[in-house]
Amino acid sequence: MAKLKKFIFHYTPTGTGVIDGPAVLQQTEDAINEIGEYADNASDNSEEALNIAKEARETAQTANSTSSNALAEANAASERVATLKQVVDDWDADIQTAVATSKSAVEASTVAINTANSAQTAAQAAQTAAESSEANAQTAANNAAQAVQTAEATQQAAETAQGNAQSALASATTAQTAAENAEAKAKEAAESAYCVRVIDQELSISQTITTADLQPQGNIKIGDTVVGVDGRMFTIASMSEDGAQAVLSNTFVDLTPNVSYSFSQTLTEAQQATARNNIGFTTGIDNYLIPILEELILEYGGTQQEIDDIKNSETSGS
């Protein structure tokens, strides 16, 4: 649990032990402004952590989309290679048939020459045709071999592209996991941030209070600060299992301004109440602390309607 910042405030009198009205107002405003600045800095830090988490998640989603596109292109290339290989296999059968036909033509022309010299011209013509067919068959075989090499190179390129796509997908998955972890940490930090709450009653050491009386409501937890109408500031030391009751700390900070004199004095409860009214303590809470709490509620997901409902319920209850 983070250590609660302690505010120790006293009015500073003149050398003669007295203090005038303007000095009281100035010192009171300085103390309240310091509390407001502390709360505002805590809110800015939480908002910055949430923005960083959102940017990390958007980067991971972009990387994931890019890797998916690369994988689709690799699969398409692999299918084209398979189709090309089937075409090459079909060409190979035709080539073998052409070679066999050429050999048969050569053999037939040889037989024709040996059988009859009168058929020599026709046999030579047939031989020429056979040689031409063999040359064409060889050209087709060469082209087929080149096509096979091209297909193998294409397949290798496709396999390389697929490997790169899988690596990109793994990197994108890792980035997305990191972004989700960062977002979870940011939300956890926002939920665990301690809140300053007020209650319309006087408070005492280790007092048990009803959490429904606290303002603002929502995410009430151990460690939150509670300020009563008597100016005493406590922290919540423990809570019941259902969260309906809370026990205050055994120490407190008295936000009610005190004036130090050279001689001891004892004020009654009525005199203390009069002193608080004279310096406008309750008005200071309404004019300074309540607006700060409303701003924090809006920044952590609350709505203006919820704030208005709280104010209306408080007015009707009083």
C-alpha positions as CSV (number, residue, x, y, z in Angstrom):
1,M,0.0,0.0,0.0
2,A,1.3,3.4,-1.0
3,K,2.1,5.7,1.9
4,L,-0.6,8.4,2.3
5,K,0.8,11.9,1.9
6,K,0.5,13.7,5.2
7,F,-0.7,17.4,5.2
8,I,0.2,19.2,8.4
9,F,-1.3,22.7,8.3
10,H,-1.1,25.5,10.8
11,Y,-1.8,29.2,10.5
12,T,1.3,31.3,10.9
13,P,0.7,34.3,13.1
14,T,2.7,37.5,13.3
15,G,5.4,38.1,15.9
16,T,2.8,39.4,18.4
17,G,0.8,36.1,18.2
18,V,-2.1,37.4,16.1
19,I,-3.2,37.0,12.5
20,D,-5.5,39.2,10.4
21,G,-8.4,38.1,8.2
22,P,-6.7,38.4,4.7
23,A,-3.8,36.3,5.9
24,V,-6.2,33.6,7.1
25,L,-7.9,33.5,3.7
26,Q,-4.6,33.4,1.8
27,Q,-3.1,30.6,3.9
28,T,-6.4,28.6,3.7
29,E,-6.5,28.9,-0.1
30,D,-2.8,27.9,-0.4
31,A,-3.4,24.7,1.6
32,I,-6.5,23.7,-0.4
33,N,-4.7,24.4,-3.8
34,E,-1.8,22.1,-2.7
35,I,-4.3,19.2,-2.1
36,G,-5.9,19.9,-5.5
37,E,-2.6,19.9,-7.3
38,Y,-1.7,16.5,-5.7
39,A,-5.0,14.9,-6.8
40,D,-4.6,16.4,-10.4
41,N,-1.1,14.9,-10.8
42,A,-2.3,11.4,-9.8
43,S,-5.0,11.6,-12.4
44,D,-2.6,12.7,-15.2
45,N,-0.3,9.7,-14.5
46,S,-3.1,7.2,-14.8
47,E,-4.3,8.7,-18.1
48,E,-0.8,8.6,-19.6
49,A,-0.4,4.9,-18.7
50,L,-3.8,4.1,-20.4
51,N,-2.9,6.0,-23.6
52,I,0.4,4.0,-23.9
53,A,-1.4,0.7,-23.5
54,K,-4.0,1.7,-26.2
55,E,-1.2,2.7,-28.7
56,A,0.6,-0.7,-28.1
57,R,-2.6,-2.6,-28.8
58,E,-3.2,-0.7,-32.0
59,T,0.4,-1.5,-33.2
60,A,-0.1,-5.2,-32.5
61,Q,-3.4,-5.3,-34.4
62,T,-1.8,-3.7,-37.4
63,A,1.1,-6.3,-37.3
64,N,-1.4,-9.1,-37.1
65,S,-3.3,-7.9,-40.1
66,T,-0.1,-7.6,-42.2
67,S,1.0,-11.1,-41.3
68,S,-2.4,-12.6,-42.2
69,N,-2.2,-10.9,-45.7
70,A,1.3,-12.3,-46.2
71,L,0.2,-15.8,-45.3
72,A,-2.7,-15.6,-47.8
73,E,-0.4,-14.6,-50.6
74,A,2.0,-17.5,-49.7
75,N,-0.8,-20.0,-49.9
76,A,-2.0,-18.7,-53.2
77,A,1.6,-19.0,-54.6
78,S,1.9,-22.6,-53.4
79,E,-1.4,-23.5,-55.2
80,R,-0.1,-22.0,-58.5
81,V,3.1,-24.0,-58.2
82,A,1.1,-27.2,-57.7
83,T,-0.9,-26.4,-60.9
84,L,2.3,-25.7,-62.9
85,K,3.8,-29.0,-61.8
86,Q,0.7,-30.9,-63.0
87,V,1.0,-29.2,-66.4
88,V,4.7,-30.1,-66.6
89,D,3.8,-33.8,-65.8
90,D,1.3,-33.8,-68.7
91,W,3.9,-32.4,-71.1
92,D,6.3,-35.1,-70.1
93,A,3.8,-37.8,-71.3
94,D,3.4,-36.1,-74.6
95,I,7.2,-35.8,-75.0
96,Q,7.7,-39.5,-74.4
97,T,5.0,-40.3,-77.0
98,A,6.7,-38.0,-79.6
99,V,10.1,-39.6,-79.0
100,A,8.6,-43.1,-79.4
101,T,6.8,-42.0,-82.6
102,S,10.1,-40.5,-84.0
103,K,12.0,-43.8,-83.4
104,S,9.2,-45.8,-85.1
105,A,9.5,-43.4,-88.1
106,V,13.2,-43.9,-88.4
107,E,12.8,-47.7,-88.2
108,A,10.1,-47.6,-90.9
109,S,12.3,-45.6,-93.2
110,T,15.2,-48.0,-92.8
111,V,13.0,-50.9,-93.7
112,A,11.6,-49.0,-96.7
113,I,15.2,-48.3,-98.0
114,N,16.2,-52.0,-97.6
115,T,13.0,-53.3,-99.2
116,A,13.0,-51.1,-102.4
117,N,15.4,-48.6,-103.9
118,S,12.4,-47.2,-105.8
119,A,11.0,-46.0,-102.5
120,Q,14.3,-44.2,-101.5
121,T,12.9,-40.7,-102.2
122,A,9.8,-41.4,-100.1
123,A,12.0,-43.0,-97.4
124,Q,14.4,-40.0,-97.4
125,A,11.4,-37.7,-97.1
126,A,10.1,-39.7,-94.2
127,Q,13.5,-39.7,-92.6
128,T,13.7,-36.0,-92.9
129,A,10.3,-35.7,-91.3
130,A,11.3,-38.0,-88.5
131,E,14.5,-36.0,-87.8
132,S,12.4,-32.8,-87.7
133,S,10.0,-34.4,-85.3
134,E,12.8,-35.6,-83.1
135,A,14.3,-32.1,-83.0
136,N,10.9,-30.7,-82.1
137,A,10.6,-33.3,-79.4
138,Q,14.0,-32.4,-78.0
139,T,13.1,-28.7,-78.0
140,A,9.9,-29.6,-76.1
141,A,12.0,-31.7,-73.7
142,N,14.4,-28.8,-73.1
143,N,11.4,-26.4,-72.6
144,A,9.9,-28.9,-70.1
145,A,13.1,-29.1,-68.2
146,Q,13.3,-25.3,-68.0
147,A,9.7,-25.2,-66.9
148,V,10.5,-27.7,-64.1
149,Q,13.4,-25.6,-62.9
150,T,11.2,-22.5,-62.9
151,A,8.5,-24.3,-61.0
152,E,11.1,-25.5,-58.4
153,A,12.4,-21.9,-58.0
154,T,8.8,-20.6,-57.7
155,Q,8.0,-23.3,-55.1
156,Q,11.2,-22.4,-53.1
157,A,10.2,-18.7,-53.2
158,A,6.7,-19.6,-52.0
159,E,8.1,-21.7,-49.1
160,T,10.4,-18.8,-48.1
161,A,7.5,-16.3,-48.2
162,Q,5.4,-18.7,-46.1
163,G,8.2,-19.0,-43.6
164,N,8.5,-15.2,-43.4
165,A,4.7,-14.9,-43.0
166,Q,4.7,-17.4,-40.1
167,S,7.6,-15.5,-38.5
168,A,5.7,-12.2,-38.9
169,L,2.5,-13.9,-37.4
170,A,4.5,-15.1,-34.4
171,S,6.0,-11.6,-33.9
172,A,2.6,-10.0,-34.1
173,T,1.1,-12.5,-31.6
174,T,3.9,-11.7,-29.2
175,A,3.4,-7.9,-29.7
176,Q,-0.4,-8.4,-29.1
177,T,0.2,-10.3,-25.9
178,A,2.5,-7.6,-24.6
179,A,0.0,-4.9,-25.5
180,E,-2.8,-6.8,-23.7
181,N,-0.6,-7.2,-20.7
182,A,0.2,-3.5,-20.7
183,E,-3.4,-2.6,-21.0
184,A,-4.3,-4.9,-18.1
185,K,-1.6,-3.3,-16.0
186,A,-2.9,0.2,-16.8
187,K,-6.4,-0.8,-15.9
188,E,-5.1,-2.4,-12.7
189,A,-3.2,0.8,-11.8
190,A,-6.3,2.9,-12.5
191,E,-8.5,0.7,-10.3
192,S,-5.9,0.6,-7.4
193,A,-5.4,4.4,-7.4
194,Y,-6.5,5.7,-4.0
195,C,-9.4,8.1,-4.0
196,V,-10.4,11.0,-1.7
197,R,-14.0,10.8,-0.5
198,V,-16.1,12.9,1.8
199,I,-18.9,12.0,4.3
200,D,-21.5,14.3,5.8
201,Q,-20.7,13.5,9.4
202,E,-18.1,14.0,12.1
203,L,-15.4,11.2,12.3
204,S,-13.4,9.6,15.1
205,I,-10.6,7.2,15.5
206,S,-11.3,3.5,14.4
207,Q,-14.9,4.5,13.7
208,T,-17.2,2.1,11.6
209,I,-18.9,4.0,8.8
210,T,-21.4,3.0,6.1
211,T,-19.8,3.1,2.7
212,A,-23.1,4.1,1.0
213,D,-22.7,7.5,2.8
214,L,-19.4,8.2,1.0
215,Q,-19.1,10.5,-2.0
216,P,-18.2,9.8,-4.7
217,Q,-19.3,6.1,-4.9
218,G,-17.6,3.3,-6.9
219,N,-14.5,1.3,-6.3
220,I,-14.3,2.0,-2.6
221,K,-11.3,0.2,-1.1
222,I,-8.9,0.0,1.8
223,G,-6.5,2.9,1.7
224,D,-9.0,5.5,0.4
225,T,-9.0,8.8,2.1
226,V,-12.2,9.9,4.0
227,V,-12.8,13.6,5.1
228,G,-15.6,14.4,7.6
229,V,-17.4,17.6,8.1
230,D,-15.3,18.2,11.2
231,G,-12.2,18.5,9.1
232,R,-10.6,15.3,10.2
233,M,-9.0,13.2,7.4
234,F,-8.7,9.4,7.9
235,T,-7.9,6.4,5.7
236,I,-10.0,3.2,5.4
237,A,-8.1,0.6,7.4
238,S,-10.5,-2.4,6.8
239,M,-13.8,-3.3,5.1
240,S,-16.5,-5.9,5.6
241,E,-16.8,-8.8,3.1
242,D,-19.8,-7.3,1.5
243,G,-18.2,-3.8,1.3
244,A,-21.1,-2.2,3.2
245,Q,-19.1,-1.2,6.3
246,A,-15.6,0.3,6.6
247,V,-13.4,0.9,9.7
248,L,-11.3,4.1,9.8
249,S,-7.6,4.3,10.7
250,N,-6.5,4.9,14.3
251,T,-4.7,8.1,13.2
252,F,-6.0,11.2,11.3
253,V,-4.9,14.5,9.9
254,D,-6.8,17.5,11.1
255,L,-7.5,19.7,8.1
256,T,-9.2,22.3,10.4
257,P,-6.9,25.3,10.5
258,N,-5.3,25.9,13.9
259,V,-3.8,29.2,15.2
260,S,-0.7,28.8,17.5
261,Y,-0.5,31.2,20.4
262,S,2.2,31.7,23.1
263,F,-0.2,30.6,25.8
264,S,-2.3,27.4,26.0
265,Q,-6.0,27.6,25.3
266,T,-8.9,25.2,25.4
267,L,-11.9,25.6,23.0
268,T,-15.3,23.9,23.5
269,E,-16.9,22.0,20.7
270,A,-19.2,24.9,20.0
271,Q,-16.2,27.3,19.8
272,Q,-14.4,25.0,17.4
273,A,-17.6,24.8,15.2
274,T,-17.8,28.6,15.3
275,A,-14.1,28.9,14.3
276,R,-14.6,26.5,11.3
277,N,-17.6,28.5,10.2
278,N,-15.7,31.7,10.5
279,I,-13.0,30.5,8.1
280,G,-15.5,29.0,5.7
281,F,-14.2,25.4,6.0
282,T,-17.5,23.7,4.7
283,T,-17.6,26.3,1.9
284,G,-14.0,25.5,1.0
285,I,-14.9,21.8,0.5
286,D,-17.9,22.7,-1.7
287,N,-16.0,25.2,-3.8
288,Y,-12.6,23.4,-4.1
289,L,-12.6,19.7,-3.1
290,I,-16.0,18.7,-4.5
291,P,-15.2,20.0,-8.1
292,I,-11.9,18.0,-8.0
293,L,-13.7,14.8,-7.0
294,E,-16.3,15.4,-9.8
295,E,-13.5,15.7,-12.4
296,L,-11.9,12.5,-11.2
297,I,-15.2,10.6,-11.5
298,L,-15.6,11.8,-15.1
299,E,-12.0,10.8,-16.0
300,Y,-12.5,7.3,-14.7
301,G,-15.6,6.5,-16.7
302,G,-18.3,8.2,-14.6
303,T,-21.0,10.4,-16.2
304,Q,-22.4,13.8,-15.4
305,Q,-25.8,12.2,-14.9
306,E,-24.4,9.9,-12.2
307,I,-22.8,13.0,-10.4
308,D,-26.2,14.9,-10.6
309,D,-28.0,11.8,-9.2
310,I,-25.6,11.7,-6.3
311,K,-26.1,15.5,-5.6
312,N,-29.9,15.1,-5.9
313,S,-30.0,12.1,-3.5
314,E,-27.9,14.1,-1.0
315,T,-30.2,17.1,-1.3
316,S,-33.4,15.0,-0.8
317,G,-31.8,13.1,2.1
318,S,-30.9,16.3,3.9
